[in-house]
Amino acid sequence: MNSKTVAQKRYEDVSGELRAISRHLYENPELGLREFESSRLLAEFLDKNGFAVTYPAWGLETAFDAVAGDKGPEVVICAEYDALPEIGHACGHNIIAAAACGAGIALAPLAKDLGITIRVLGTPAEEGHGGKVDLIRAGAFENVAAAMMIHPSTNDEVAAKFLAVKHFKVEFQGLESHAGAAPHKGVNALDAAVQAYVNISTMRQTMLATDRVHGIITDGGAAPNIVPDHTAMVWYVRSLDLARLDELTEKFEACFKAAALATGCNYSIEEMGNTTREMITDPLMAELYLANSEELGRPMAGLDSFAPWGGSTDMGNVSHVVPTIHPMLDIQSSPATNHQRDFAAHTITSQGERAIDDGAIAMAWTVIDLAMGDRWDDLRPI
């Protein structure tokens, strides 16, 4: 029995449990850095299947590091399991976690013969924080030969062009007053927030097609008869790379300064979480993954496809320190797309479960191709 057959058979042994895990995560969503039940479930499952598990790991309470093998090149398979506020697993991290565990378990019995070390790394808080950046700083990716994960989507694509992103909290401070009897004695912080929103909308005329700026008002005042003395907003600024992102951020910040000047408010801008970098796909791993995915009956758009996805991922930061791939797998949810409730519901359909199967096996086979062909030196140099 060849190595790929062994890996697929081992995966099939646990596929039912992985589908149950995906459904459990879907039914019990947890936000970033609070994924206590989710991370514990995954860590215990990997421990049960023969991995040496460190949990918590790397200084994060909801991170884990599960290892099989003890020599040779290290391959990290990243598991995400944080959900979104109110709409749960509408980005499909339940599929990502299940596929990562499945790929690791498929490879574990082969690690010794292949001369590799497999690590399933639990990576908290991808949404809005960029937890993998914390893991990079802590040393989780040092001396790693390759890293990979898969992500559910509405297209099959091996090399989606993820954008760099920064997250900001903006606050305006004014002066409260009676909104009916003495509005002239107040300084309206809601006016400042609205003016800033309009300024951003006006700025869109000068933005590139690969730029994105979007935000919400999280505090708009206490009551209609009180001039709001405080408002708060959260914004994401995205672009194709860090250089352009810095340019766009400068223009973005000017929109809030202008609103403060126009209304007489004070303002503050605070960067939240980690800056997430643009994604660099390793061409060799992408080529191997494409071939393996096609063999499983899932042909994908290749490296020559240039369609910026519009989203961002902290796997982009990983790709700047380790050769990386991040394929997108179609779960047949259209017209529902990522970050919609209907997309979350599709993650536990038969097509969502097929994405777990195809993603896990294709990742495992790609690692086998790298090891059996001794292709480590052919990966993109970092």
N, C-alpha and C positions, 0 to 999 in steps of 0.2 A: 504494500500500500504506500503510495507516494505521500510526500509531506502535505500537499494541499488537500488530499483526500482525508488524511488523518485530522487536519485542522477542521475541515468541514464537518466530519463525523463528530468530533468533540464539541463543536458548536451546537450541532443538532441535539446533543445530549442535554443541553441546558436551555435550548431556545424557548421552551414553554415557560420556564422560570423567568427568563428575561422579558417575555411579553407581560407576565404578571407584574414584574418590577416596573415596567414602563407604565402600566395601568395604575399601579399604586402611586407612583409619582404624580401622574395626571390627577388622580383623585385627592391627593394630599399635597398641593403645591406649597412651596416655601420660598420666601424671598431671599435674595443674596445675603450671605453671611449669617443667615438664620436657618440654613438647610440642615438642621440637626437630625431629624428623623431620616431624611433622604440620604445623607452622607453615611449615617450609621447602617442603614439598610444595605447600601452598596458595599461598604467596607466588610460587613459581616458575610455577605454573599461571596465576596472574593476570598475571604479567609476560609470559608467552608470549602472552596474549590482549590485549595492548596497554595494560595499566595501568602507570602509573608507581608502582613499588613501593618503599617504604622498609621495610627489614627488617635487623635488629630496629628497633623503633619505640617511641617514647614511654617510653624507659627500661626496658622489659621485654624480656628476651632472646628471648622467644617470641611477641612481638606483631609485627604488621605493619600497614602502612597502604597500601592500593592505591587510586590515584586515577585517575579518567577525567573529563575536562573541566577547565576552568580559570576558570569564571566562574559567577555566579548562585548561588542558594541551594544549600547543601551538604546532601546526604542521606547519612547513615551507615547502612550495612547491616552488622550485627554478625555475625561468625562466631565460634562457640565450637568447641573441638576437644579439650578435656581430657576424660579418662575418669575412672572411679571405681576405687578400689582393689579388686582381685580380680574385680569383675564387669564391668570394661571399659566399653563404650559403652552401658550400661544406662539412660542418660538421653538417648541419641540425639544426642549432639553431632556425630557424623559426618554425620547428616542436616542439622543446622543449618549446618555448615560448607559442605557441598555446595550447599545452597539459597542461602546468602548469596553464594557465588561465582557461582552461576547467575544470580541477580537482577542482580548487578553487571555481568556480561558481557552480559546481555540489554539493559541500559540504556546501556552504553558507547557504541554507535554513534549513539545519540540525544541524548547529553549536550549537544552543541553546539547542535542545533536546538531542544532544550527549554530551553536557557539554564540548565543546572544543572551541578553538580559531584557526581559519584558517588564515594563512598569505601566500599570494603569493608574493614572494620576487624577485624583479627584480635585477639580478646580472650581472653587466657589465663586459666586458673585460676578459672572460674566456681564450680566445686565447692569449697566449704570455705574459700575465700579471698576471693572477690569482686574479681577482677582489674579489672573495669570501674571500680571505685572508684579504683584506682591510675591508670587512664587518664584519668578525670575530673580528678583532681588534677594530672596532667601536662599538661592542656590539650587532650586529644584531642577533646573535644566542644564547645570554644569556637566560637561563631559558626556552629553547626550548626542548620539549619532543622528537621530531622526525623531520627528514628532508628527503626530497625525490625529485627526478626528473627522467625523462626518457631521452633517447638519441637514435636517429636513427642510424642504423648500417647495417651490412650485415648478422647479426645473431641475434637470439632471445636468450638472456642470462641475467639472473637476477643478476649475480655477477661477471662481468668482472674484471680482475685483473689489474687495472690501475697502472702505474709506477710513482714514484716520479721523479720530474724534476727540473733542474735549467737552467736559460737562461743567456747567456753571450754575451757581446760585446767585441771583441778583436781588438785592433788597433796596427799596426806597423808603426814606424816613421823612415824614412831613409833620404836620401839627393838627391834632383833632380839633373839631369845633362843631357847633350845631349846624347841620346841613341846611336847615330851613331858615333859622333866625339870624345866623351869623356865619355864612359860608366864607365871607371875605376875611374872617379872622383865622381861618384854617389854611393849611398847606396840604393839598390833596395828593396823597401818595398813589391813589388809584389812577388819577390823571397821568402821573408820571409813567406808571406801568403801561397804560393804554398807549401813550405817546411813543414809548419805547417799542411796543409791538408794531405800531404803524411805521416807525423808523426802520425796523427790520424788514417789513414788507416792501418798503421803498427801496431798500438796499438790494433786494432780490434782482432788480433790473441790471445790476452790475456784477452779479454772481456768475461763475462758470457753471456749465452743465453738470459738473461733478461736485459742486458745492451743495451743502444742505445746512440750513439753520432752522431749528424748530424748537418751540418751547411752550410752557403752560404757566398760568398764574396760580400759585399755590396758596396765596393769601391775598384776598382782594378787599378786606375790610371786615368790620364787625356787624354793622347795621346800616340801613339806608339813611337814617337820620343823623349819622355821625360822619363828618368828613374823615375819610380814612387817613390815619397818621402813619400807617405801615402797610406795605405790600411786598410780596416776595414772588419770585419767578424762578423756574428751572429751565435751562436751555441746553441744547446740544448743538455744537458747531462741528461740521464734518467737511473734509475735503480729500483730494486724491493722495496727498502726501503731507508730511509735517511742514515743509516749506510753505506750501500754499495755505495750510491750516493756520500758520502764524500770521500770514497776511490777512486772511479772512477774520481772524480773531481781533486784530487791531481795528478793523472796520466795525465789527460787531460791538466792541466795547464803546466805540464812539457814539453808537446809537443810544446807549444808556446815559452817557455823559450829557448828550444833547437834551434828552428828556428831563434830566435833573435840572439843567440850567433853565429850561423853558418853564418849569413848574415851581422852581424854588426849593426843591427837595434835595436832601443829601442822598447819596447812593453808595453801594458797595458791590463789588463783584468778587466772588470766591470760586476758584476752581475746585470741583468735587471729584473724588476718586482719582483714577489714573488716566493719563493721556493714552489713548489706544492708537497704535500705528497701523499704517496700511499693510495689506497682506502681500507677501512675496511667496509665490508657489514654487516649490522645487520641481524643475522640469522632469528629472528622471523619475521621481516618485509619482508624479502626475501621469507620466507615460505608462508606468507599470500599473497604476491603479486603473487607468482607462481600459487597458487590455483585460484586467481581471473583472472589472465591472461589466464589460461587454460579454465576457464569457458567462457571466451570471444572468445574461439577458437584459442588462440595463446599460445601453449605449449612452454616452455622455458627450456634451460639448467639450472641446479640448482647449488647449492653451491658446489657440488662435482666436478664440471667442473673446471679444472685448466689450463687455456690457457691465459697467459698474453696478453692483447690486444695490448700492445706496445705504446698506447697513454697515455695521462695523463689528469687529471682534477683537478681543484681546489675544486671540491666536495670531493676530498680525504682529504683536510684540514678540511672540515666540518665534515667528518666522524670521525675525532679524537676528536671532541668536542661535537657531537650530534649523537645519533644512526641514521644511514643513509642507504638508498638504492639508486642505480643508474642503473636501468635495461636498457639493450640495446634492441632495437626493429628493426627487419629486415624490410627494405622497398623494398626488392626484386630488388635491384639495380645491383646485380652481373652481369658481372665482375667488374663493377664500384664500388669503395670503397670510404670511407671517404677521404676528401681532394682532390677529383677529380671533375672536372666540371660536368661530367655525374651524379655523386652522387647528386650534387646540383639540377640538373634538375629532378631527381627522387623524390625530396622532395615534389613536387607539383603534383605528379601523384596520382592515386587512392590508391596506396599502401602507399604513404606518408601520405595521408589523413587518411587512416585506422590506421596508427601508432599514429596519434593525438587522434583518437577516443579510441583506445585500451589503450594507455598510460594514458589518462585522466581518463577514467572510472576505470581502474585497480588501479590507485593511490587513487582515491576517495573511492573505495570499501575497499582498504587496511586500510585507515584511519577509516572507519566505523567499520571494524573488530576490530581494536585496541580499539576504544572507547566503542563499545557495549560489548566487552569481558573484558573491563577494564584491558587490557594487558600492560599498561604502565610500570609497575614494572618488567615485563618480558623482556623488551628491554635490550640490552647489556649495562652494566654499563660503564660509561665513567670516 
